[in-house]
Amino acid sequence: MTNVIQKLIIVSITLTVLAAAAVSAQQKPATGYAPVNGLKMYYEIHGNGEPLVLLHGAFMSISGDWADWVNELAKTRKVIAVEMQGHGRTGDIDRDITYENLADDVAALLDILKIPKADVMGYSLGGGTALQFAIRHPEKARRVVVLSAPFRRDGWVKESLAVWPTFSWELFKGTPMEAEYKRLSPTPDKFPEFVNHIKEMALRPYDFGADKLKATKAPMFFINGDADGVRLDHIAEMYRLKGGEVFGDLRPRAESRLAIIPDTTHVTLMNRMSIIVPMVIDFLEAKPPNP
């Protein structure tokens, strides 16, 4: 199991370094810090158009997850990329990192930016946050894109869950990921505490509620790799809850969508931008299906 963890970390670090290099080619965005729920949340705004909020994965930052994606999506959208509690330039606070808290932070940020409603796209930790955003703030969620995130903890495969009890910050010691944290964070010496804070979240049971997911109004697009650590039956369950699994030639199909990207893991899903972005744009711009 240790070897599996180390391989995942090595791949993640490589992606982070490559993504950070790509950021230098971007035009300078509008940036700021928003006072939300005790945080000074860092955000960037790129491009113009309808608002799209991007939510990164655990341990990552805007440059770590979204570097190339921002450039592509900002061609047609106003992209609002944020760094959530403890990540990137947003300092950690004495508060549990939960999907509920993170979703409330995003909602508060939109209020500050005077954006009444937005599309939201999240990966992993950000995907779970996007789900909770749609559940807790339905009036603010227009459409939601969820990349590799279950709505219950047991939605992850057992092998994925088994990683966390032995996870430690020392695995990152001396890596570019630790260096990136120290470069961006307002508390650069608290990397071990930050990693442990994320570990606490990962070990905590959660269940957003099938009934609550089903009741959400925003259409959702579930995007997963075929080997990304989320159980395939759980992915199907989420899609069914949002109206999927119908014979669309005989009756109206759901506004929500599902995509399984072949030969793709949890980490390498973020390498599939050229496949995923056109599908996402099509989903965000889609009109309701004809009856």
TIZATI-530042 format. One record per residue (C-alpha): residue in three letters; y, x, z. Coordinates in Angstrom, 3 decimals. Layout:
<rs>
  code        c2        c1        c3
   ala         Y         X         Z
...
</rs>
This chain:
<rs>
  code        c2        c1        c3
   met     0.000     0.000     0.000
   thr     2.376     2.893     0.749
   asn     1.912     4.167    -2.795
   val     2.838     0.731    -4.151
   ile     6.017     0.693    -2.073
   gln     6.977     4.181    -3.177
   lys     6.469     3.329    -6.851
   leu     8.634     0.235    -6.517
   ile    11.354     2.252    -4.833
   ile    11.272     4.977    -7.481
   val    11.604     2.404   -10.269
   ser    14.373     0.577    -8.405
   ile    16.286     3.808    -7.887
   thr    15.979     4.702   -11.567
   leu    17.350     1.300   -12.545
   thr    20.204     1.683   -10.076
   val    21.225     5.069   -11.447
   leu    21.067     3.909   -15.062
   ala    23.021     0.761   -14.276
   ala    25.698     2.651   -12.386
   ala    26.177     4.919   -15.396
   ala    26.682     1.873   -17.593
   val    29.467     0.567   -15.374
   ser    31.773     3.349   -16.514
   ala    31.829     1.765   -19.974
   gln    33.071    -1.585   -18.678
   gln    36.658    -2.697   -18.810
   lys    38.290    -2.784   -15.402
   pro    37.804    -6.182   -13.766
   ala    40.059    -8.045   -11.387
   thr    38.763    -7.236    -7.909
   gly    39.371    -8.380    -4.378
   tyr    38.077    -8.962    -0.861
   ala    37.787   -12.553     0.332
   pro    37.811   -13.433     4.059
   val    34.767   -15.721     4.313
   asn    32.836   -16.582     7.474
   gly    33.676   -13.325     9.217
   leu    33.077   -11.183     6.133
   lys    35.409    -9.324     3.832
   met    33.411   -10.185     0.720
   tyr    33.977    -7.958    -2.298
   tyr    34.076    -9.630    -5.703
   glu    34.900    -8.840    -9.312
   ile    36.071   -11.166   -12.072
   his    35.286   -10.279   -15.682
   gly    36.143   -12.161   -18.847
   asn    37.377   -15.690   -19.447
   gly    35.816   -19.106   -19.838
   glu    33.710   -21.342   -17.652
   pro    32.895   -19.670   -14.292
   leu    29.508   -18.053   -13.719
   val    28.721   -16.512   -10.314
   leu    26.266   -13.579   -10.256
   leu    24.243   -12.867    -7.100
   his    22.417    -9.533    -6.833
   gly    19.072    -8.686    -5.247
   ala    18.334    -7.125    -1.844
   phe    19.559    -3.544    -1.277
   met    21.542    -3.737    -4.507
   ser    25.171    -4.131    -5.572
   ile    27.036    -5.317    -8.648
   ser    26.481    -1.991   -10.383
   gly    22.866    -1.864    -9.243
   asp    21.766    -5.189   -10.721
   trp    24.331    -6.498   -13.145
   ala    26.060    -3.604   -14.935
   asp    25.067    -4.385   -18.536
   trp    24.627    -8.100   -17.844
   val    28.264    -8.502   -16.834
   asn    29.512    -7.029   -20.107
   glu    27.310    -9.342   -22.146
   leu    27.933   -12.535   -20.174
   ala    31.688   -11.913   -19.957
   lys    31.959   -12.266   -23.740
   thr    31.937   -16.041   -23.289
   arg    32.252   -16.684   -19.535
   lys    34.434   -15.924   -16.551
   val    31.900   -13.852   -14.605
   ile    32.386   -13.702   -10.835
   ala    30.140   -10.970    -9.470
   val    29.929   -10.709    -5.684
   glu    28.475    -8.306    -3.159
   met    26.833   -10.232    -0.340
   gln    26.669    -9.444     3.370
   gly    25.984    -5.757     4.011
   his    25.663    -4.899     0.319
   gly    27.893    -2.636    -1.734
   arg    31.520    -2.827    -0.614
   thr    30.944    -5.839     1.660
   gly    30.357    -4.664     5.214
   asp    27.611    -6.043     7.417
   ile    28.439    -8.180    10.464
   asp    26.622    -9.305    13.587
   arg    25.015   -12.326    11.925
   asp    21.536   -13.012    10.603
   ile    21.205   -12.476     6.885
   thr    19.813   -15.816     5.757
   tyr    19.847   -17.652     2.464
   glu    21.834   -20.422     4.134
   asn    24.528   -18.057     5.391
   leu    24.787   -16.277     2.056
   ala    25.053   -19.571     0.169
   asp    27.838   -20.741     2.488
   asp    29.667   -17.461     1.833
   val    29.549   -18.084    -1.916
   ala    30.868   -21.623    -1.447
   ala    33.733   -20.337     0.705
   leu    34.588   -17.703    -1.911
   leu    34.857   -20.376    -4.610
   asp    37.229   -22.317    -2.389
   ile    39.430   -19.250    -2.006
   leu    39.384   -18.672    -5.769
   lys    40.184   -22.375    -6.300
   ile    37.078   -22.899    -8.417
   pro    35.746   -26.397    -7.668
   lys    32.457   -26.002    -9.555
   ala    30.548   -23.122   -11.126
   asp    27.290   -22.070   -12.692
   val    25.313   -19.686   -10.481
   met    22.769   -17.053   -11.463
   gly    20.841   -15.065    -8.871
   tyr    18.066   -12.482    -8.835
   ser    15.516   -12.188    -5.988
   leu    17.633   -12.381    -2.804
   gly    20.380   -13.774    -5.007
   gly    17.978   -16.263    -6.554
   gly    17.091   -17.689    -3.153
   thr    20.789   -17.822    -2.346
   ala    21.439   -19.716    -5.590
   leu    18.773   -22.270    -4.618
   gln    20.367   -22.785    -1.217
   phe    23.785   -23.020    -2.825
   ala    22.553   -25.930    -4.945
   ile    20.950   -27.577    -1.888
   arg    23.827   -27.091     0.561
   his    26.796   -27.387    -1.810
   pro    25.707   -29.763    -4.591
   glu    29.281   -30.654    -5.489
   lys    29.981   -27.004    -6.381
   ala    26.817   -26.248    -8.403
   arg    26.925   -27.108   -12.095
   arg    23.846   -25.268   -13.391
   val    21.656   -22.739   -11.605
   val    19.596   -19.829   -12.963
   val    16.935   -18.476   -10.578
   leu    15.336   -15.126   -11.416
   ser    12.185   -14.292    -9.456
   ala    12.732   -16.192    -6.216
   pro    10.538   -18.780    -4.438
   phe    11.814   -21.592    -2.222
   arg     9.216   -20.863     0.490
   arg     8.146   -17.524     1.878
   asp     4.521   -18.234     0.962
   gly     5.649   -18.494    -2.644
   trp     5.326   -14.709    -2.811
   val     1.868   -13.300    -3.483
   lys     0.108   -11.913    -0.406
   glu     0.369    -8.342    -1.688
   ser     4.151    -8.680    -1.834
   leu     4.368   -10.062     1.709
   ala     2.140    -7.267     3.020
   val     4.753    -4.652     2.054
   trp     7.324    -5.620     4.662
   pro     5.677    -4.905     8.055
   thr     5.401    -1.191     7.216
   phe     8.723    -0.968     5.373
   ser    11.241     1.507     6.823
   trp    14.595     2.966     5.904
   glu    13.076     6.466     5.799
   leu    11.514     5.571     2.442
   phe    15.035     5.660     1.000
   lys    16.086     8.845     2.777
   gly    17.675    11.330     0.392
   thr    17.468     8.971    -2.576
   pro    20.250     7.904    -4.971
   met    20.017     4.443    -3.419
   glu    21.025     5.805    -0.023
   ala    23.771     7.833    -1.690
   glu    25.079     4.730    -3.470
   tyr    25.195     2.825    -0.183
   lys    27.138     5.636     1.460
   arg    29.528     5.804    -1.498
   leu    30.358     2.090    -1.506
   ser    29.904     0.794     2.021
   pro    32.783     0.542     4.510
   thr    30.205     1.681     7.118
   pro    28.482     4.556     5.272
   asp    26.655     5.830     8.365
   lys    24.847     2.548     9.008
   phe    22.306     2.678     6.203
   pro    19.286     2.518     8.582
   glu    20.731    -0.555    10.307
   phe    21.372    -2.218     6.952
   val    17.800    -1.646     5.743
   asn    16.435    -2.980     9.017
   his    18.671    -6.041     8.731
   ile    17.176    -6.829     5.318
   lys    13.688    -6.208     6.697
   glu    14.316    -8.750     9.468
   met    15.236   -11.311     6.856
   ala    12.186   -10.520     4.728
   leu     9.838   -10.996     7.699
   arg    11.395   -14.298     8.785
   pro     9.512   -17.428     7.622
   tyr    11.530   -19.828     5.493
   asp    11.050   -23.050     3.598
   phe    13.960   -24.713     1.812
   gly    12.006   -27.987     1.563
   ala    10.389   -29.452    -1.533
   asp    12.217   -32.717    -0.963
   lys    15.573   -30.940    -0.798
   leu    14.896   -28.958    -3.963
   lys    13.827   -32.115    -5.771
   ala    16.995   -33.899    -4.656
   thr    19.353   -31.254    -6.086
   lys    21.498   -32.537    -8.935
   ala    22.137   -29.291   -10.786
   pro    19.727   -28.475   -13.635
   met    17.847   -25.260   -12.929
   phe    16.377   -22.529   -15.106
   phe    13.499   -20.684   -13.412
   ile    12.897   -17.257   -14.983
   asn    10.019   -15.083   -13.804
   gly     7.952   -12.163   -14.956
   asp     4.238   -12.688   -15.386
   ala     3.630   -10.045   -12.682
   asp     6.745   -10.315   -10.530
   gly     5.162   -11.167    -7.195
   val     5.906   -14.899    -7.157
   arg     2.768   -17.060    -7.293
   leu     2.365   -18.779   -10.639
   asp     1.405   -22.057    -8.989
   his     4.571   -21.871    -6.906
   ile     6.671   -21.342   -10.040
   ala     5.036   -24.402   -11.564
   glu     5.710   -26.368    -8.373
   met     9.419   -25.572    -8.521
   tyr     9.604   -26.634   -12.144
   arg     7.737   -29.883   -11.458
   leu    10.109   -30.685    -8.603
   lys    12.966   -30.407   -11.077
   gly    11.360   -32.768   -13.573
   gly     9.206   -30.373   -15.569
   glu     5.704   -30.834   -16.954
   val     6.334   -33.784   -19.271
   phe     5.352   -34.458   -22.870
   gly     8.820   -33.998   -24.284
   asp     7.968   -35.414   -27.697
   leu     7.157   -38.798   -26.176
   arg     9.797   -39.159   -23.462
   pro    12.963   -37.441   -22.251
   arg    12.349   -33.911   -21.095
   ala    13.933   -32.383   -18.022
   glu    17.317   -30.686   -18.149
   ser    15.778   -27.896   -16.101
   arg    13.861   -25.121   -17.840
   leu    11.148   -22.540   -17.215
   ala    10.492   -19.132   -18.761
   ile     7.753   -16.614   -17.990
   ile     8.537   -13.185   -19.444
   pro     5.365   -11.298   -20.454
   asp     4.468    -7.812   -19.257
   thr     7.217    -7.976   -16.629
   thr     7.299    -7.146   -12.909
   his     9.828    -8.045   -10.223
   val    11.763    -4.826   -10.805
   thr    11.478    -4.645   -14.592
   leu    12.683    -8.234   -14.974
   met    16.187    -6.789   -14.831
   asn    15.341    -4.649   -17.882
   arg    14.785    -7.791   -19.980
   met    18.476    -8.552   -20.427
   ser    18.265    -8.756   -24.223
   ile    15.614   -11.484   -23.909
   ile    17.016   -13.354   -20.931
   val    20.769   -13.511   -21.613
   pro    20.516   -15.522   -24.868
   met    18.219   -18.021   -23.113
   val    20.620   -18.282   -20.189
   ile    23.633   -18.858   -22.432
   asp    21.736   -21.540   -24.332
   phe    20.848   -23.237   -21.039
   leu    24.386   -23.072   -19.653
   glu    25.864   -24.509   -22.835
   ala    23.191   -27.172   -23.389
   lys    23.969   -30.854   -23.488
   pro    21.624   -33.278   -21.724
   pro    18.488   -33.905   -23.841
   asn    18.433   -37.022   -25.971
   pro    16.457   -39.949   -24.540
</rs>
